[in-house]
Amino acid sequence: MEEKQSCFPLPKVELHVHLDGSFRPETIIHFAKKRRIQIPADTVDGLLQIISYEKPLSLTEFLAKFSYYMPAIAGDREAIRRVAYEFVEMKAKEGVAYVEVRYSPHFLANSKVEPIPWGQTEGDITPDDVVDLVNQGLREAEKSFNIKARSILCCMRHMPNWSLEVLELCKKYHNDTVVAIDLAGDESLNCEAAPGHRKAYEEAVRCGIHRTVHAGEVGPPSVVKEAVEVLKAERIGHGYHTIEDPILYQELLDRNMHFETCPWSSYLTGACDPDFTKHPVIQFRKDKANYSLNTDDPLIFRSTLDVDYAIAVKHMDFTEEEFKRVNINAARSCFLPEKEKKALLSQLYKAYDMELSTGL
């Protein structure tokens, strides 16, 4: 999608964006060549033609895109630090004041593209190493670009045996950039039947680790209900299909549940009706729901935050007032400690020329 001039040039908050869906294609090519790892193309245009797209595919086809380029970055210390740093640089250029970036530590660990020679262990990277390296990149970039960045660690629905380790990493690095745990992946896999996910989220509640869950993106409202009731999610990633269950939807409205919506992503993954004038975000807007606008995977979708904002203006009747409301609600729903959250809200109110007491 072609990017136009920003329709909301004021500071923004982004809560749902994947690090491994945000790499610079130049960086992928650089490390593929350096590490002698074969990827489908050796030019930026060639790579983008293969891994990115602008017409709807299924969620399964979308997820397959990651396998083309992840081996170039996964398992390399310099690469992991660099993609974290470059991510923050990218968001600063988009006018983002605060971002929560999510990723699976296991997917960025040693890629095992080729068998490791017998007896050689140097270079192996564990999920713990990944988190430390991402933290380094985020912290360095924060100082360089005057933006606040925090991270969310993802459990994967198809790998419940990873989840307790992800939880332990959330505990170890709590507020050392890491602010929450997430569950991502195929919604058809019932997490109630996966004790690893349940136990990780129960421990997260006990330890005060914040919780978000991908739910209701392509899955039915029952997945959202499970995320809220079983996993005690405080935010819902996507959540579009919640509106198909009016009782659940009203309950979540009453609870001020935050929906992390991604309009352009939802079009390209086939999660919603391709007609944006029928998008669930319009219902969220009309109902004054608590939600945010996010990019999800900008590398694969060839997008920036302005793409999603432009869709909201063109097809969803968004005004500057609604953009302000959305971003203030995102700040209120972010996973920062209360003192830092208040500072962020103060920053937004000042930039928006609003009084702190202004109701939205």
C-alpha positions in Angstrom: 0.0 0.0 0.0 1.3 3.4 -0.9 2.1 5.6 2.0 0.8 9.1 2.1 1.6 12.1 4.2 0.9 11.4 7.9 -2.7 12.2 8.7 -1.9 12.3 12.4 1.6 13.8 12.9 1.3 14.0 16.7 3.0 11.5 19.1 1.5 8.0 18.9 1.5 4.8 21.0 1.8 1.4 19.4 1.0 -1.8 21.4 0.8 -4.6 18.8 3.8 -5.0 16.5 6.1 -8.1 16.0 9.9 -7.6 16.0 10.3 -10.5 13.6 7.8 -8.9 11.3 9.7 -5.6 11.3 13.2 -6.4 10.1 14.7 -4.1 7.4 15.2 -6.1 4.2 18.7 -4.6 3.8 19.6 -6.1 7.2 18.2 -9.5 6.2 20.3 -9.5 3.1 23.4 -8.3 4.9 23.4 -11.1 7.5 22.4 -13.7 4.9 25.5 -12.9 2.9 27.7 -12.5 6.0 26.5 -15.9 7.4 26.4 -17.6 4.0 22.7 -18.5 4.5 20.6 -18.8 1.4 17.5 -16.7 1.2 15.1 -16.4 -1.8 16.6 -13.2 -3.2 19.7 -11.0 -2.8 18.2 -7.6 -3.6 15.8 -5.6 -1.6 13.2 -5.5 -4.4 13.6 -9.2 -5.0 13.2 -10.1 -1.4 10.2 -7.9 -0.9 8.4 -9.4 -3.9 8.6 -12.8 -2.1 8.1 -12.0 1.5 5.7 -9.0 1.4 2.3 -8.6 -0.3 -0.5 -6.2 -0.8 -3.5 -8.4 -1.7 -5.2 -10.7 0.9 -3.8 -14.2 1.6 -4.9 -16.7 4.3 -3.4 -16.4 7.8 -1.6 -19.7 7.1 0.0 -18.3 3.9 1.0 -15.2 5.7 2.7 -17.1 8.5 4.7 -19.1 5.9 6.4 -15.8 4.9 8.6 -15.8 8.0 10.4 -19.0 7.0 12.0 -17.3 4.0 14.0 -14.8 6.0 14.1 -15.7 9.7 17.2 -18.0 9.3 19.3 -14.9 8.3 18.7 -13.2 11.7 18.0 -16.0 14.2 20.9 -17.3 16.1 23.3 -14.4 15.4 24.1 -12.0 18.3 25.0 -9.0 16.2 21.9 -9.5 14.1 19.5 -9.7 17.0 20.9 -6.6 18.7 20.8 -4.7 15.4 17.2 -5.6 14.4 16.0 -4.4 17.9 17.9 -1.2 17.5 16.6 -0.6 14.0 13.1 -1.3 15.0 13.1 1.5 17.5 14.7 3.8 14.9 11.9 3.0 12.5 9.2 3.7 15.1 10.8 7.0 16.1 10.6 8.1 12.4 6.9 7.3 12.5 6.3 9.6 15.4 5.8 6.9 18.0 6.4 8.1 21.5 6.0 4.7 23.2 6.0 1.2 21.7 5.6 -2.3 23.0 7.3 -4.8 20.6 6.7 -8.5 20.9 8.6 -11.6 19.8 9.2 -15.3 20.5 12.6 -15.7 22.2 12.7 -19.3 20.9 12.2 -18.3 17.2 15.1 -15.9 17.4 17.4 -18.4 19.2 19.9 -20.5 17.4 18.4 -21.2 14.0 20.2 -24.5 13.4 20.1 -23.9 9.7 23.2 -26.2 9.2 24.4 -28.9 11.6 26.8 -27.6 14.1 30.2 -29.3 13.7 30.9 -32.0 16.4 32.2 -30.5 19.6 31.5 -26.8 18.6 29.2 -24.9 20.9 30.4 -21.3 20.4 27.7 -19.2 18.8 24.8 -21.2 20.2 22.1 -18.7 21.4 19.5 -19.6 23.9 16.1 -17.9 24.4 17.6 -16.2 27.5 20.4 -14.8 25.3 17.9 -13.5 22.8 16.0 -11.5 25.4 19.3 -10.0 26.7 20.4 -9.1 23.2 17.0 -7.5 22.3 17.1 -5.6 25.5 20.5 -4.2 24.6 19.3 -3.1 21.2 16.2 -1.5 22.6 18.0 0.4 25.4 20.6 1.7 23.1 18.1 2.9 20.6 16.0 4.6 23.3 18.9 6.8 24.0 19.6 7.5 20.4 16.1 8.3 19.3 14.3 9.7 22.3 11.6 7.1 22.4 10.4 4.7 25.0 10.4 1.0 24.0 9.4 -2.0 25.9 9.0 -5.7 25.0 6.4 -8.5 25.3 7.6 -12.2 25.1 5.4 -14.5 23.1 4.3 -18.1 23.9 3.3 -20.0 20.8 0.0 -22.0 20.7 1.6 -25.0 18.9 4.5 -25.1 21.4 3.1 -25.3 24.9 6.3 -26.8 26.2 8.0 -23.4 25.6 5.5 -21.4 27.7 6.9 -21.9 31.2 10.4 -20.9 30.0 8.9 -17.8 28.4 7.2 -17.0 31.7 10.6 -17.4 33.6 12.2 -15.0 31.1 9.4 -12.5 31.8 10.1 -12.8 35.5 13.9 -12.5 35.0 13.7 -9.5 32.8 10.6 -7.9 34.3 10.8 -4.2 33.6 14.2 -4.7 32.1 12.4 -3.8 28.9 10.1 -6.9 29.3 6.6 -5.8 30.5 4.3 -8.7 29.6 3.6 -12.2 28.2 1.6 -13.0 25.0 0.2 -16.1 23.4 0.3 -16.1 19.5 -0.2 -18.6 16.7 -3.0 -20.8 15.4 -6.2 -20.0 17.2 -7.7 -23.4 16.3 -5.4 -25.0 18.9 -7.4 -25.0 22.1 -5.1 -23.5 24.9 -7.4 -25.0 27.6 -6.1 -28.4 26.4 -2.5 -27.2 26.8 -1.4 -27.1 30.5 1.8 -25.4 29.6 0.0 -22.2 28.5 -2.4 -22.3 31.5 0.4 -22.8 34.0 2.5 -20.0 32.5 -0.4 -17.6 32.6 -1.4 -18.7 36.1 2.1 -18.0 37.3 2.1 -14.6 35.4 -1.0 -13.6 37.4 0.6 -14.7 40.6 3.8 -12.8 39.9 2.2 -9.6 38.6 3.3 -10.1 35.0 1.0 -8.4 32.5 -0.9 -10.5 30.0 -2.1 -10.1 26.5 -3.4 -12.9 24.1 -3.9 -13.1 20.3 -7.6 -14.0 20.1 -10.5 -13.3 17.8 -8.3 -12.4 14.9 -9.5 -15.3 12.7 -10.9 -17.4 15.5 -14.4 -17.2 17.0 -15.5 -15.3 20.1 -15.0 -18.4 22.2 -11.3 -18.0 21.8 -11.6 -14.5 23.2 -13.7 -15.7 26.0 -11.1 -18.4 26.8 -8.3 -15.8 26.7 -10.1 -13.6 29.2 -11.6 -16.3 31.5 -8.9 -19.0 31.5 -5.7 -17.0 30.8 -6.8 -13.8 32.5 -5.8 -11.6 29.6 -5.7 -7.9 30.3 -5.6 -7.0 26.6 -6.8 -8.8 23.4 -4.6 -8.9 20.3 -6.9 -8.1 17.4 -10.3 -9.3 18.8 -12.3 -8.5 15.8 -14.7 -11.4 16.0 -15.7 -10.6 19.6 -18.5 -8.5 18.2 -20.2 -11.7 16.8 -21.1 -12.5 20.5 -23.0 -9.5 21.7 -23.1 -10.7 25.3 -19.3 -11.2 25.5 -18.7 -8.0 23.6 -20.8 -6.0 26.0 -19.1 -7.6 28.9 -15.7 -6.6 27.6 -16.9 -3.1 26.9 -18.1 -2.9 30.5 -14.7 -4.1 31.7 -12.9 -1.6 29.5 -10.9 -4.4 27.8 -8.3 -3.1 25.4 -8.4 -4.4 21.8 -5.0 -4.2 19.9 -6.4 -3.7 16.4 -4.4 -3.8 13.1 -6.6 -2.7 10.2 -4.2 -3.2 7.3 -3.0 -6.6 8.7 -6.6 -7.8 9.1 -7.3 -7.1 5.5 -4.1 -8.9 4.2 -4.6 -12.0 6.4 -8.2 -12.3 5.6 -9.2 -11.9 9.2 -12.0 -9.5 8.4 -14.3 -8.5 5.5 -12.1 -6.9 2.8 -14.6 -4.0 2.8 -13.1 -1.6 5.3 -16.5 0.1 5.7 -17.6 -3.1 7.4 -14.6 -3.4 9.7 -15.1 -4.2 13.4 -13.0 -1.1 14.3 -16.0 1.0 13.1 -18.1 -0.7 15.7 -15.4 -0.2 18.3 -15.3 3.5 17.4 -19.1 3.9 17.6 -19.2 2.2 21.0 -16.3 4.2 22.4 -14.5 1.0 23.0 -10.9 0.9 24.4 -8.7 0.0 21.4 -5.5 1.0 19.6 -4.3 1.1 15.9 -1.2 -0.9 15.2 0.9 -2.3 12.3 1.4 -5.9 13.4 4.1 -6.9 10.8 5.2 -3.9 8.7 7.9 -5.8 6.8 5.5 -8.3 5.3 2.7 -5.8 4.9 5.0 -3.1 3.4 3.4 -0.6 5.8 4.0 2.0 8.5 1.6 3.2 11.2 0.5 5.9 8.8 -1.0 3.3 6.5 -3.4 2.1 9.2 -4.2 5.7 10.2 -4.9 6.6 6.5 -7.3 3.6 6.3 -9.1 4.9 9.4 -9.5 8.3 7.8 -10.6 7.1 4.4 -12.9 4.3 5.3 -13.8 4.7 9.0 -14.6 8.4 9.4 -11.8 9.0 11.9 -11.2 12.5 13.1 -8.2 14.0 14.9 -10.3 13.8 18.1 -10.7 10.0 17.6 -7.0 9.5 17.0 -6.2 11.4 20.2 -8.7 9.2 22.1 -7.3 6.0 20.6 -3.7 7.0 21.6 -4.6 8.1 25.1 -6.5 4.9 25.7 -3.5 3.0 24.3 -1.3 4.8 26.8 -3.7 4.1 29.6 -3.7 0.4 28.7 0.0 0.0 28.2 2.0 -2.2 30.5 4.4 0.4 31.9 4.6 0.8 35.7 2.2 3.4 36.9 4.7 6.2 37.4 6.0 5.8 33.8 2.5 5.5 32.4 1.5 8.8 34.0 4.6 10.5 32.5 3.6 9.1 29.1 0.0 10.3 29.4 1.3 13.7 30.5 3.5 13.8 27.4 0.5 13.0 25.1 -1.8 15.5 26.8 0.8 18.2 26.3 1.4 17.3 22.7 -2.4 17.2 22.0 -2.9 20.6 23.7 -5.3 19.0 26.2 -5.9 19.3 29.9 -5.1 16.1 31.9 -8.7 16.1 33.2 -10.2 16.2 29.7 -12.6 13.2 29.3 -12.3 11.2 26.1 
